[in-house]
Amino acid sequence: MIRGLIRWHKWLSWLLSFFLIFFALSGILLNHRHTLSGIDISRGLLLPSYHYKNWNHGSMIGSVARDSLSHWVYGYSGIWLTDHLAQHFVDFNKGLPNATDQRSIRALARAPQGSLFALTPYHLYRYTYKGWEKQAIAVKKDDALLTDVVFKGDSMLVLSRSALLLSLPPYKEFSLVPLQAPEGYKPEASLFRTLWMLHSGTLFGSVGIFVVNIIGLLLLILIVTGLLITLYRIMVRRNKDKKIRNNALLKKWNTSLQWHNWVGKSFFILLLLITLTGMFLRPPLLIPIARTKVPTIPGTALHSDNPWKDKLRKLRYDSIAGEWLLSTSEGFFSLRHWNQSPQRITASPPVSVMGVNVWEQESDGSWIVGSFSGIYRWNRSSQESIDYITQKPIKAVQGGMPSFENAICGFSNHFTQGPLIVDYNKGASFIDSNCPIPSMPDELRPGRISLWQVALEAHTGRLFIPHMMGSMLYIFVVGLLILIVFLSGYIVYKKRYVKKSPKKSKKNTK
């Protein structure tokens, strides 16, 4: 049995070493997004599926009208000025950072008097005759990621993932708008989010992140020492066959084995925990826990006096109903005044766990809602939703693997050809299939990608398996094999290297 476990442990470890190294390194990098936000690499170094083509990968997510003949389009590639036919594009990024993550435009809004504002995850920018200039905005560190900016009259509202801020002309100062807890609020979080924060270490703040980083380094030590053990073993056997005794080589082999055993047995539980929590963050293990709620744990980052901490995504004003609408990680909510408790909207179109990407109101009061779960026309008054592309009523889907057939990341209704839909993978296309696809500036291809995003793609497997279904199963399959490696290694260690106590030995001899 032990020999069989040793073989499983050795050969599976060799097979998984490449993936384990990427898991460890990318996991460490993912905990330092702000530090890495200024570092890019060329998409040309990655698989062709990562290259910019036809405004894919979120390079265009929306538009704002400049006048009847020109519009600004924006997205992860920055801001571009184009004509009403989307045929010619002019760079409009002067003053914005060059780094992709820092130039990633999440929202673009125009004040009634004409001032143009752009929002990235980190800063708010205002366009002046000099170009884009950073606008000071008071946001606590916990609320650092900004998500949306909208205007109602001359009031500018900026949304972060945890707070809402209001500014009035000349838009130099911001005040916090207190958001009431929704009716029936309980200090709960999704089990998915709890496991995700436990996996990354953010559940316990900077201490937790430090511990997870250490686990990543320990995993690298296990990989390196494991490879050295096998290589030294081969060299020792060759010397033995030649009747050569190399004490220095034996010492290196023994040192590697001691380090490998010590790290493996000392941090066995933590290694299992980091593997299991990671497996539950992707299908199929994600499916049964996706809608499960658990109480927030006191003393952790999830437990907060702010009922909206890290839940806010987008904000809109329904001019027909006279209500504010909030898109959150918990669903849609509505309220008429900020001093009221937001009411949950139950009849809403499907939205991916990644959140809403498109949310535009049409002249008849209906809403265009798009996410990685598709794009829909939502009639709030009749509580009905239809597929925007097929014009057919949607069918409720209970459980099962998610579908990314129409992974919608952008939309525009400003062009002469009609509505423009942007799929994250396929790129931009007009609803009228006879209209030519909008051209993409040559200087954008193949594009750049932030190092942090590359780390995320590597960590989830999409970097190696571009097919969506394959990448979703990658975490489960590789995670299962890693568990076998850890368990087999621990059993071998206990059987071969842990000496039994004298009392137990006497009992066994009787």
C-alpha positions in Angstrom: 0.0 0.0 0.0 2.8 2.4 1.0 4.7 1.8 -2.3 1.5 2.6 -4.2 0.9 5.8 -2.3 4.5 6.9 -2.9 4.1 6.4 -6.6 0.8 8.3 -6.6 2.4 11.1 -4.6 5.5 11.3 -6.7 4.1 11.1 -10.2 1.0 13.2 -9.5 3.3 15.8 -7.9 5.5 15.9 -11.0 2.4 16.2 -13.2 0.9 19.0 -11.2 4.1 20.9 -10.4 3.6 23.4 -13.3 0.0 24.2 -12.2 1.0 24.3 -8.5 3.7 26.9 -9.2 1.2 29.0 -11.1 -1.4 28.6 -8.3 1.1 29.7 -5.7 2.6 32.7 -7.6 -0.7 34.0 -9.0 -2.4 33.6 -5.6 0.2 35.8 -4.0 0.0 38.4 -6.8 -3.8 38.5 -6.6 -3.6 39.8 -3.0 -1.8 42.9 -4.2 -3.9 44.5 -6.9 -3.1 48.1 -6.0 0.6 47.4 -6.0 0.4 45.7 -9.4 -2.1 48.1 -11.0 0.7 50.0 -12.9 2.3 46.9 -14.5 1.1 45.7 -17.9 2.1 43.0 -20.4 1.3 42.7 -24.1 -1.7 40.6 -24.9 0.4 39.4 -27.9 2.4 37.2 -25.4 -0.8 35.3 -24.5 -3.0 32.9 -26.5 -4.8 34.5 -29.5 -8.1 34.4 -27.6 -6.7 37.1 -25.3 -5.9 39.5 -28.2 -8.1 42.6 -28.7 -10.3 42.0 -31.8 -13.6 43.6 -32.6 -13.8 45.4 -29.3 -13.8 42.2 -27.2 -12.7 41.6 -23.6 -14.5 44.7 -22.4 -12.5 47.2 -24.5 -15.8 48.9 -25.2 -18.6 48.7 -22.6 -20.7 51.9 -23.3 -21.1 55.3 -24.9 -22.0 58.9 -24.2 -23.3 61.3 -26.8 -21.1 64.3 -27.5 -23.5 65.7 -30.1 -25.7 64.3 -32.9 -22.7 63.3 -35.0 -20.1 62.1 -32.5 -20.0 60.0 -29.4 -17.5 58.9 -26.8 -17.1 55.1 -26.3 -15.3 53.8 -23.3 -14.2 50.6 -21.6 -11.1 48.8 -20.3 -9.1 50.3 -23.2 -9.9 53.9 -22.1 -12.0 56.5 -24.0 -12.3 57.0 -27.7 -14.2 59.6 -29.8 -16.0 58.3 -32.8 -18.6 59.3 -35.4 -22.2 58.4 -35.5 -21.5 55.4 -37.7 -18.7 54.0 -35.5 -16.2 54.0 -38.4 -13.4 56.3 -37.2 -12.0 56.4 -33.7 -9.7 59.1 -32.1 -7.8 58.6 -28.9 -9.4 60.6 -26.1 -7.1 59.4 -23.2 -4.8 62.4 -22.7 -4.1 62.8 -19.0 -5.3 59.3 -18.0 -2.7 56.8 -16.7 -1.1 54.5 -19.3 -1.5 51.3 -17.2 -4.5 49.2 -18.2 -5.9 48.6 -14.8 -5.7 52.3 -13.9 -7.2 53.4 -17.3 -10.0 50.9 -17.1 -13.1 53.1 -17.4 -16.1 51.7 -15.6 -18.5 54.7 -16.2 -18.6 57.9 -18.2 -21.1 60.6 -17.4 -21.8 64.2 -18.6 -23.1 66.9 -16.3 -26.0 69.1 -17.5 -23.6 72.0 -18.2 -21.4 69.8 -20.3 -18.5 68.7 -18.0 -17.4 65.2 -18.7 -16.4 62.8 -15.9 -14.8 59.3 -16.1 -14.6 56.7 -13.4 -11.9 54.0 -13.0 -11.8 51.6 -10.0 -9.4 53.9 -8.3 -10.2 57.5 -9.2 -12.7 60.0 -10.6 -11.4 62.1 -13.5 -12.7 65.4 -15.0 -12.0 66.5 -18.6 -10.5 70.0 -19.0 -8.8 71.9 -21.8 -5.6 70.2 -20.6 -7.0 66.7 -20.8 -8.2 64.4 -18.0 -7.4 65.6 -14.5 -7.8 63.5 -11.3 -10.7 64.7 -9.0 -10.1 64.4 -5.3 -12.8 62.2 -3.7 -13.1 61.3 -0.1 -13.4 57.5 0.0 -12.3 55.4 2.9 -9.7 52.7 2.3 -12.3 49.9 2.6 -14.4 51.6 -0.1 -11.5 52.1 -2.5 -13.0 50.4 -5.6 -15.3 52.8 -7.4 -18.1 51.3 -9.5 -20.4 54.0 -11.0 -21.1 57.7 -11.6 -24.4 59.2 -12.6 -26.2 62.6 -12.7 -29.7 63.5 -11.7 -30.2 67.2 -12.6 -27.0 68.9 -11.4 -26.3 66.4 -8.6 -23.5 64.0 -9.3 -23.6 60.7 -7.4 -20.5 58.4 -7.2 -20.9 54.8 -6.1 -18.2 52.7 -4.6 -18.6 49.0 -3.6 -19.6 50.1 -0.1 -20.8 53.7 -0.1 -22.7 56.4 -2.0 -21.2 60.0 -2.4 -23.0 63.2 -3.5 -21.4 66.2 -5.1 -23.0 69.5 -6.3 -21.5 72.1 -8.7 -18.7 72.9 -9.0 -18.1 69.2 -8.0 -15.1 69.9 -5.8 -16.5 68.4 -2.6 -18.3 65.2 -1.8 -20.5 64.2 1.1 -21.5 60.7 2.2 -25.2 59.7 1.5 -26.2 57.3 4.3 -27.9 54.2 2.8 -30.4 52.6 5.1 -30.4 48.8 5.6 -33.0 47.0 3.4 -36.1 45.7 5.0 -35.6 42.4 6.8 -31.8 42.9 6.8 -29.7 40.4 8.7 -25.9 40.5 9.1 -25.4 37.6 6.7 -23.1 36.9 3.8 -23.2 34.4 1.0 -21.3 31.2 1.7 -19.5 31.7 -1.6 -18.2 35.1 -0.5 -17.2 33.8 2.9 -15.2 31.0 1.4 -13.7 33.3 -1.2 -12.5 35.7 1.5 -11.2 32.8 3.6 -9.4 31.5 0.5 -7.7 34.8 -0.2 -7.1 35.7 3.5 -9.0 38.9 3.3 -11.6 37.6 5.7 -9.0 38.4 8.5 -7.6 41.6 7.0 -3.9 42.2 6.4 -3.0 39.4 8.9 -5.0 36.9 6.8 -3.5 38.1 3.6 0.0 37.7 5.1 -0.8 34.1 6.2 -2.1 33.2 2.8 1.0 34.7 1.1 3.1 32.6 3.5 1.1 29.5 2.5 1.9 30.3 -1.2 5.6 30.5 -0.4 5.4 27.2 1.6 3.7 25.5 -1.4 6.6 26.7 -3.6 9.1 25.2 -1.0 7.1 21.9 -1.2 7.3 21.9 -5.0 11.0 22.7 -5.2 12.0 20.2 -2.4 9.8 17.5 -3.9 11.5 17.9 -7.3 14.9 17.9 -5.7 14.2 14.7 -3.7 13.3 12.9 -6.9 16.3 14.2 -8.9 18.8 13.5 -6.1 17.3 10.1 -5.7 17.9 9.3 -9.3 21.5 10.6 -9.0 22.2 8.6 -5.8 20.9 5.4 -7.5 23.2 6.0 -10.5 26.2 6.4 -8.2 25.2 3.2 -6.3 25.1 1.3 -9.5 28.6 2.6 -10.3 29.6 1.8 -6.7 30.3 5.5 -6.1 29.5 7.0 -2.7 28.9 10.8 -2.8 28.3 12.0 0.7 27.6 15.6 -0.4 24.8 14.3 -2.7 23.3 12.2 0.1 23.4 15.2 2.4 21.5 17.3 -0.1 18.9 14.6 -0.6 18.4 14.2 3.1 18.1 18.0 3.7 15.5 18.3 0.9 13.6 15.4 2.4 13.6 16.9 5.9 12.4 20.3 4.6 9.7 18.6 2.5 8.4 16.5 5.4 8.5 19.4 7.9 6.6 21.8 5.7 4.1 19.2 4.7 3.3 17.9 8.2 3.4 21.3 9.9 1.1 23.1 7.5 -1.0 20.1 6.3 -4.3 21.5 7.6 -3.8 24.9 6.1 -2.8 23.4 2.8 -6.0 21.3 2.8 -8.1 24.3 3.8 -6.7 26.6 1.0 -7.3 23.8 -1.6 -10.9 22.9 -0.5 -12.0 26.6 -0.3 -10.6 27.2 -3.7 -12.5 24.2 -5.2 -15.8 25.6 -3.9 -15.3 28.9 -5.8 -15.9 27.3 -9.2 -18.5 24.8 -10.6 -19.5 22.2 -9.9 -19.0 22.6 -6.1 -20.0 26.3 -6.4 -23.5 25.4 -7.6 -25.0 24.0 -4.3 -23.6 26.8 -2.2 -24.2 29.8 -4.6 -27.4 30.9 -2.9 -26.6 29.8 0.7 -26.4 32.5 3.3 -24.4 32.3 6.5 -24.1 34.7 9.5 -21.1 37.0 9.3 -18.4 36.1 11.7 -17.7 38.8 14.3 -14.2 40.2 14.2 -13.8 39.5 10.5 -13.9 41.8 7.4 -17.4 40.5 6.6 -18.8 41.8 9.9 -19.6 45.5 9.5 -22.0 48.2 10.7 -22.4 49.1 7.0 -25.2 46.8 5.6 -24.0 47.5 2.1 -20.3 46.8 2.6 -18.8 45.5 -0.7 -22.3 44.9 -2.2 -23.0 48.0 -4.3 -22.5 47.8 -8.1 -24.6 50.3 -10.1 -27.0 53.1 -9.5 -29.8 54.4 -11.8 -32.8 56.7 -11.6 -36.1 55.5 -13.0 -37.6 58.7 -14.5 -40.9 57.0 -15.1 -41.4 55.5 -11.7 -39.6 58.3 -9.9 -37.4 55.9 -8.0 -33.7 55.2 -7.4 -32.6 51.8 -8.4 -29.6 49.9 -6.9 -27.9 46.9 -8.4 -26.1 45.0 -5.8 -24.5 41.6 -5.2 -27.8 40.8 -3.4 -30.0 41.7 -6.3 -32.0 44.8 -7.3 -33.4 47.4 -4.8 -35.6 50.5 -5.2 -36.2 53.6 -3.0 -37.8 57.0 -3.6 -35.8 58.9 -1.0 -32.4 58.3 0.6 -33.8 58.2 4.1 -36.0 55.2 3.2 -35.1 51.6 3.5 -34.5 50.1 0.0 -37.1 47.6 -1.1 -36.0 44.4 -2.8 -37.2 44.0 -6.4 -38.2 40.3 -6.8 -39.3 40.2 -10.5 -36.0 41.0 -12.3 -34.1 39.5 -15.2 -31.2 37.0 -14.7 -27.9 38.5 -13.7 -24.5 36.8 -13.6 -22.7 36.6 -10.2 -20.2 39.0 -11.7 -22.9 41.6 -11.7 -24.7 43.9 -14.1 -22.6 45.3 -17.0 -25.5 47.0 -19.0 -28.3 49.0 -17.4 -30.0 51.6 -19.7 -33.6 52.9 -19.6 -35.5 53.3 -22.9 -37.9 56.0 -23.7 -41.0 53.8 -22.9 -39.6 53.2 -19.4 -38.4 49.7 -19.9 -34.8 48.8 -19.0 -32.0 47.1 -21.0 -30.2 44.8 -18.5 -27.0 42.9 -19.6 -24.5 40.7 -17.8 -22.6 37.5 -18.5 -26.0 35.8 -18.3 -27.3 37.5 -21.4 -29.2 40.7 -22.3 -32.8 41.4 -21.6 -35.6 44.0 -21.9 -37.1 44.4 -18.4 -40.6 45.9 -18.0 -40.8 46.9 -14.3 -44.5 47.7 -14.4 -45.6 44.3 -15.9 -42.7 42.5 -14.1 -41.8 40.8 -17.4 -38.4 40.2 -19.0 -37.7 39.1 -22.6 -34.5 38.2 -24.3 -33.3 41.4 -26.1 -31.7 39.4 -28.9 -34.4 36.8 -29.7 -37.3 38.9 -28.4 -38.6 35.7 -26.7 -39.8 35.4 -23.0 -37.0 34.1 -20.7 -37.2 30.6 -19.2 -36.4 30.3 -15.5 -33.4 28.0 -15.0 -33.0 26.3 -11.6 -29.4 25.3 -10.7 -27.1 23.6 -13.1 -23.9 24.9 -14.8 -24.0 28.5 -15.9 -24.2 29.4 -19.6 -21.9 32.0 -21.1 -23.4 31.9 -24.6 -24.1 35.6 -24.5 -21.5 37.1 -22.1 -22.7 40.7 -22.5 -20.3 43.3 -21.3 -21.4 46.4 -23.2 -24.2 48.2 -25.0 -24.8 51.4 -27.0 -27.9 52.9 -28.5 -26.2 56.0 -29.9 -25.3 54.9 -33.4 -27.3 55.4 -36.7 -27.2 51.6 -37.4 -29.2 50.9 -34.2 -28.4 49.1 -30.9 -24.8 47.9 -30.6 -24.3 44.9 -28.3 -20.8 43.9 -27.0 -20.1 40.3 -26.1 -17.0 39.9 -23.9 -15.6 37.1 -26.1 -17.1 37.8 -29.5 -16.9 41.5 -29.5 -19.2 44.2 -30.8 -22.1 43.7 -33.3 -25.2 45.6 -34.3 -28.6 44.0 -33.7 -29.1 44.5 -37.4 -26.8 41.8 -38.7 -26.5 43.5 -42.1 -24.6 46.4 -40.6 -20.8 46.2 -40.7 -18.9 45.5 -37.5 -17.3 48.7 -36.0 -13.7 49.0 -36.8 -11.1 48.9 -34.0 -8.1 51.3 -34.0 -4.8 49.5 -35.0 -3.0 51.0 -32.0 -5.3 49.0 -29.7 -4.4 45.6 -31.2 -3.3 43.2 -29.8 -3.7 45.3 -26.7 -2.3 45.2 -23.2 -3.4 43.5 -20.0 -2.6 44.2 -16.4 -0.3 41.7 -14.6 -3.0 41.4 -11.9 -5.5 40.2 -14.6 -3.0 37.8 -16.0 -2.6 36.3 -12.4 -6.3 36.0 -12.2 -6.5 34.2 -15.5 -3.7 31.8 -14.5 -5.2 31.2 -11.1 -8.6 30.2 -12.6 -7.2 28.2 -15.4 -8.5 30.3 -18.2 -5.0 31.2 -19.3 -4.4 27.5 -20.1 -7.9 26.4 -21.1 -9.6 29.2 -23.0 -12.8 27.2 -23.5 -15.2 28.4 -20.8 -16.6 25.0 -19.8 -13.1 23.5 -19.6 -11.8 26.3 -17.5 -14.7 26.0 -15.1 -14.0 22.3 -14.5 -10.2 22.9 -14.3 -10.3 24.1 -10.7 -12.4 21.1 -9.6 -10.2 18.5 -11.4 -6.9 19.9 -10.5 -8.0 20.6 -6.9 -9.1 17.0 -6.5 -5.7 15.8 -7.8 -3.9 18.2 -5.4 -5.9 16.8 -2.5 -4.7 13.3 -3.5 -1.1 14.5 -3.5 -1.4 16.2 0.0 -3.3 13.2 1.6 -1.0 10.6 0.1 2.1 12.5 1.1 0.8 12.9 4.7 -0.1 9.2 5.0 3.4 8.2 3.7 5.0 10.6 6.2 3.0 9.2 9.1 3.7 5.6 8.1 7.4 5.9 7.3 8.8 8.7 9.3 6.8 9.0 12.5 8.2 6.6 15.1 5.6 4.8 17.2 5.8 5.2 21.0 7.3 2.4 23.0 4.0 1.6 24.6 2.3 1.1 21.3 5.2 -1.0 20.0 4.9 -3.4 23.0 1.1 -3.7 22.5 1.7 -4.6 18.8 4.2 -7.3 19.7 1.9 -9.1 22.2 
